[in-house]
Amino acid sequence: MTPLVVAAVLVAALTHASWNAVAHGIKDQLLAFTLVGSGGAVCGALLACFVPLPDAEAWPALLASAVLHVVYQMLLMRSFHLGEFGQMYPIARGTAPLVVTVLAAVFVHEMPDAWQLAGVLLASTGLVGVALWGLRGKGSAPDWPALLAAVGTGLAIASYTVVDGVGVRASGTSLGYIAWLMILEGLAIPAYAAFTRRGALVAELRPIALRGLLGGALSVVAYGLVLWAQTRAPLAPVAALRESSIIAGAAIGALFFKERFGWPRIGASALMVGGIALMLHGS
């Protein structure tokens, strides 16, 4: 990966952690993801007015990805409802890079070189370390429903990452692809909320509208940068580097949600930096 691609993915990681923190900070998760989805759909619709349509070959991937993103959002809502941000977010994100590495090798025939593979493994070790430390620090039996929701979220992330890697490369336009992906995935949860909350929805959304819509805009920026990076670099190292958002998420959890950070997460951060260096060496 070039330094420009690395910088883009790191900005995406910080932006992604930020919109997840915005969503987690809203107590009613259905309202939070209704606003995030609506904000993303609006941004996508505006962008779609100025960029080309994706090529026909990309539309099957676009539709499949939209479904996977909705599944991901539902699982993420569940994990945020059940557990701490600083614990659920690392588990959800930390399972993805190694799964992406395997899926990319099987379905896209992308075999990472030795440096990239070492970087992915080292970075993933840091990410898993953050998650395991969060579990150990609880001092009680694991919350299995929360853990299953978080791991399921990670598997959904890995799945849509590979699907989007294929789709955006076939689309001919990374901006057109992200625009239509945000439109397609962004409407599902707001539609569900409108059906279940009916006349009360607008009144419930009003006090948190700005925060939620900001989260939606941040989500478009975050994933748009990742999709662009996937057209410039192999999927596995991009996925691993993107999950540096876990470190940002842990810091946000400590600063804004009063959750622990501690030396284990500092060590995990150092492993993440080492993994980035190895991935760059292999570029």
C-alpha positions as CSV (number, residue, x, y, z in Angstrom):
1,M,0.0,0.0,0.0
2,T,1.2,3.5,-0.8
3,P,1.4,6.2,2.0
4,L,-1.6,7.9,0.4
5,V,-3.8,4.8,0.7
6,V,-2.6,4.3,4.2
7,A,-3.5,7.8,5.2
8,A,-6.9,7.5,3.6
9,V,-7.7,4.3,5.5
10,L,-6.4,5.7,8.8
11,V,-8.7,8.8,8.3
12,A,-11.5,6.3,7.5
13,A,-10.8,4.4,10.7
14,L,-11.0,7.5,12.9
15,T,-14.1,8.6,11.2
16,H,-15.7,5.2,11.5
17,A,-15.0,5.0,15.2
18,S,-16.5,8.5,15.6
19,W,-19.8,7.7,13.9
20,N,-20.0,4.4,15.9
21,A,-19.5,6.5,19.1
22,V,-22.2,8.9,18.1
23,A,-24.6,6.0,17.5
24,H,-23.7,4.3,20.8
25,G,-24.2,7.6,22.7
26,I,-27.9,7.7,21.7
27,K,-29.8,5.5,24.2
28,D,-32.4,4.2,21.8
29,Q,-30.4,2.3,19.2
30,L,-33.2,2.0,16.7
31,L,-33.5,5.8,16.7
32,A,-29.7,6.2,16.4
33,F,-29.4,3.9,13.4
34,T,-32.6,5.4,11.8
35,L,-30.8,8.7,11.8
36,V,-27.5,7.3,10.7
37,G,-29.2,5.4,7.8
38,S,-31.2,8.5,6.8
39,G,-28.1,10.7,6.9
40,G,-26.2,8.3,4.8
41,A,-29.1,7.9,2.3
42,V,-29.4,11.7,1.9
43,C,-25.7,12.1,1.4
44,G,-25.7,9.2,-1.1
45,A,-28.6,10.7,-3.0
46,L,-26.9,14.1,-3.3
47,L,-23.7,12.5,-4.4
48,A,-25.5,10.3,-7.0
49,C,-26.7,13.5,-8.7
50,F,-23.1,14.4,-9.7
51,V,-21.3,11.1,-10.3
52,P,-21.8,8.3,-12.9
53,L,-23.9,5.2,-12.4
54,P,-22.0,2.1,-11.5
55,D,-21.5,-0.3,-14.4
56,A,-24.0,-3.1,-14.7
57,E,-21.5,-5.7,-13.6
58,A,-21.4,-4.1,-10.1
59,W,-25.1,-4.2,-9.3
60,P,-25.3,-7.8,-8.0
61,A,-22.6,-6.9,-5.6
62,L,-24.3,-3.7,-4.7
63,L,-27.6,-5.4,-3.8
64,A,-25.8,-8.2,-1.9
65,S,-23.8,-5.7,0.0
66,A,-26.8,-3.6,0.9
67,V,-28.4,-6.7,2.5
68,L,-25.2,-7.5,4.4
69,H,-24.9,-4.0,5.6
70,V,-28.4,-4.1,7.0
71,V,-27.6,-7.4,8.8
72,Y,-24.4,-5.8,10.1
73,Q,-26.3,-2.8,11.4
74,M,-28.9,-4.9,13.2
75,L,-26.2,-7.0,14.9
76,L,-24.3,-3.9,15.8
77,M,-27.4,-2.3,17.4
78,R,-27.8,-5.5,19.4
79,S,-24.2,-5.6,20.5
80,F,-24.2,-1.9,21.5
81,H,-27.5,-2.5,23.5
82,L,-26.0,-5.5,25.4
83,G,-22.4,-4.4,26.1
84,E,-19.9,-1.6,26.6
85,F,-18.8,0.4,23.6
86,G,-15.1,-0.2,24.4
87,Q,-15.7,-4.0,24.6
88,M,-18.2,-4.7,21.8
89,Y,-16.6,-2.4,19.2
90,P,-13.2,-4.2,19.4
91,I,-14.7,-7.7,19.2
92,A,-17.0,-6.7,16.3
93,R,-14.1,-5.1,14.3
94,G,-11.3,-7.5,15.4
95,T,-12.8,-10.6,13.9
96,A,-12.9,-9.2,10.4
97,P,-9.3,-8.9,9.1
98,L,-8.3,-12.5,9.3
99,V,-11.7,-13.6,7.9
100,V,-11.3,-11.1,5.0
101,T,-7.8,-12.5,4.3
102,V,-9.2,-16.0,3.9
103,L,-12.3,-14.9,1.9
104,A,-10.1,-12.8,-0.4
105,A,-7.8,-15.7,-1.0
106,V,-10.7,-18.1,-1.8
107,F,-13.0,-15.9,-3.8
108,V,-10.8,-13.1,-5.2
109,H,-7.6,-15.1,-5.5
110,E,-5.6,-12.4,-3.6
111,M,-2.8,-14.1,-1.8
112,P,-0.9,-11.6,0.5
113,D,2.8,-11.6,0.3
114,A,4.9,-12.5,3.3
115,W,5.2,-8.9,4.6
116,Q,1.5,-8.2,4.2
117,L,0.5,-11.5,5.8
118,A,2.8,-10.8,8.7
119,G,1.4,-7.3,9.0
120,V,-2.2,-8.6,9.0
121,L,-1.3,-11.2,11.7
122,L,0.5,-8.7,13.9
123,A,-2.2,-6.1,13.6
124,S,-4.9,-8.7,14.3
125,T,-3.0,-9.8,17.4
126,G,-3.3,-6.3,18.7
127,L,-7.0,-6.1,17.9
128,V,-7.8,-9.4,19.5
129,G,-5.7,-8.3,22.5
130,V,-7.9,-5.3,23.0
131,A,-11.0,-7.4,22.8
132,L,-9.7,-10.1,25.2
133,W,-8.5,-7.5,27.7
134,G,-12.0,-6.1,27.7
135,L,-13.4,-9.5,28.6
136,R,-10.8,-10.2,31.3
137,G,-11.4,-6.8,32.9
138,K,-15.1,-7.6,33.5
139,G,-14.2,-9.9,36.4
140,S,-17.3,-12.1,35.8
141,A,-18.6,-14.7,33.4
142,P,-18.7,-13.5,29.7
143,D,-22.0,-12.1,28.5
144,W,-22.6,-14.7,25.7
145,P,-25.5,-13.0,23.9
146,A,-23.4,-9.8,23.7
147,L,-20.4,-11.7,22.5
148,L,-22.3,-13.6,19.9
149,A,-23.8,-10.4,18.5
150,A,-20.4,-8.8,18.3
151,V,-18.8,-11.8,16.6
152,G,-21.7,-12.0,14.2
153,T,-21.2,-8.3,13.5
154,G,-17.5,-9.1,12.6
155,L,-18.5,-11.9,10.2
156,A,-20.9,-9.5,8.5
157,I,-18.2,-6.9,8.2
158,A,-15.8,-9.5,6.6
159,S,-18.6,-10.6,4.2
160,Y,-19.5,-7.1,2.9
161,T,-15.8,-6.1,2.7
162,V,-15.1,-8.8,0.2
163,V,-18.3,-8.3,-1.7
164,D,-17.7,-4.5,-1.9
165,G,-14.1,-5.1,-3.0
166,V,-15.3,-7.1,-6.0
167,G,-18.2,-4.7,-6.7
168,V,-16.3,-1.4,-6.5
169,R,-13.6,-2.7,-8.8
170,A,-16.3,-3.7,-11.4
171,S,-18.2,-0.4,-11.0
172,G,-15.9,1.9,-12.9
173,T,-16.7,4.6,-10.3
174,S,-16.0,4.3,-6.6
175,L,-18.0,7.5,-5.9
176,G,-21.0,6.1,-7.8
177,Y,-20.7,2.8,-5.9
178,I,-20.7,4.4,-2.5
179,A,-23.5,6.7,-3.4
180,W,-25.9,3.9,-4.4
181,L,-24.7,1.7,-1.6
182,M,-25.7,4.4,0.9
183,I,-29.0,4.9,-0.7
184,L,-29.9,1.1,-0.8
185,E,-28.7,0.3,2.7
186,G,-29.8,3.5,4.3
187,L,-33.5,3.2,3.7
188,A,-34.1,-0.2,5.4
189,I,-33.8,0.7,9.0
190,P,-35.7,4.0,8.7
191,A,-38.5,2.2,7.0
192,Y,-38.6,-0.4,9.8
193,A,-38.6,2.4,12.4
194,A,-41.4,4.3,10.6
195,F,-43.5,1.1,10.6
196,T,-42.9,0.1,14.2
197,R,-43.0,3.6,15.8
198,R,-45.6,5.1,13.5
199,G,-46.8,8.5,14.5
200,A,-44.4,8.9,17.4
201,L,-41.2,8.6,15.3
202,V,-40.8,12.2,14.4
203,A,-41.2,13.5,17.9
204,E,-38.7,10.9,19.2
205,L,-36.1,11.8,16.5
206,R,-36.3,15.5,16.9
207,P,-34.0,15.9,20.1
208,I,-31.2,13.8,18.6
209,A,-31.6,14.6,14.9
210,L,-28.4,16.6,14.5
211,R,-26.2,14.0,16.2
212,G,-27.7,11.1,14.3
213,L,-27.5,12.8,10.9
214,L,-23.9,13.8,11.6
215,G,-23.2,10.1,12.3
216,G,-24.7,9.3,8.9
217,A,-22.5,11.8,7.1
218,L,-19.4,10.5,8.9
219,S,-20.3,6.9,7.9
220,V,-20.4,8.0,4.2
221,V,-16.9,9.5,4.4
222,A,-15.5,6.6,6.4
223,Y,-16.7,3.9,4.0
224,G,-16.2,5.9,0.9
225,L,-12.5,6.2,1.7
226,V,-12.3,2.5,2.3
227,L,-13.9,1.7,-1.0
228,W,-11.5,4.0,-2.8
229,A,-8.6,2.2,-1.0
230,Q,-9.9,-1.2,-2.2
231,T,-9.4,-0.1,-5.8
232,R,-5.8,0.7,-5.0
233,A,-4.6,-2.1,-2.7
234,P,-5.4,-5.7,-1.8
235,L,-8.4,-6.3,0.4
236,A,-6.7,-8.0,3.4
237,P,-4.2,-5.3,4.3
238,V,-6.9,-2.6,3.8
239,A,-9.3,-4.5,6.1
240,A,-6.6,-4.9,8.7
241,L,-5.5,-1.3,8.6
242,R,-9.1,-0.1,8.7
243,E,-9.6,-1.9,12.0
244,S,-7.2,0.5,13.6
245,S,-10.5,2.2,14.3
246,I,-10.6,-0.2,17.3
247,I,-7.8,1.8,19.0
248,A,-9.6,5.1,18.3
249,G,-12.8,3.4,19.6
250,A,-11.1,2.4,22.8
251,A,-9.8,5.9,23.3
252,I,-13.2,7.4,22.6
253,G,-14.7,4.9,25.1
254,A,-12.2,6.0,27.8
255,L,-12.6,9.7,27.2
256,F,-16.4,10.0,26.6
257,F,-18.0,6.9,28.1
258,K,-15.6,6.6,31.1
259,E,-14.5,3.1,30.1
260,R,-11.0,1.7,30.9
261,F,-8.1,2.1,28.5
262,G,-5.0,0.9,30.3
263,W,-1.7,-0.6,29.4
264,P,-3.0,-3.6,27.5
265,R,-4.7,-1.4,25.0
266,I,-1.5,0.7,24.7
267,G,0.4,-2.5,23.9
268,A,-2.3,-3.5,21.4
269,S,-1.8,-0.1,19.8
270,A,1.9,-0.7,19.5
271,L,1.3,-4.0,17.8
272,M,-1.1,-2.3,15.4
273,V,1.6,0.3,14.5
274,G,4.0,-2.6,13.9
275,G,1.5,-4.3,11.6
276,I,1.1,-1.1,9.6
277,A,4.8,-0.8,9.2
278,L,5.1,-4.4,7.9
279,M,2.2,-3.9,5.4
280,L,3.9,-0.7,4.1
281,H,7.2,-2.6,3.8
282,G,5.4,-5.1,1.5
283,S,3.9,-2.4,-0.7
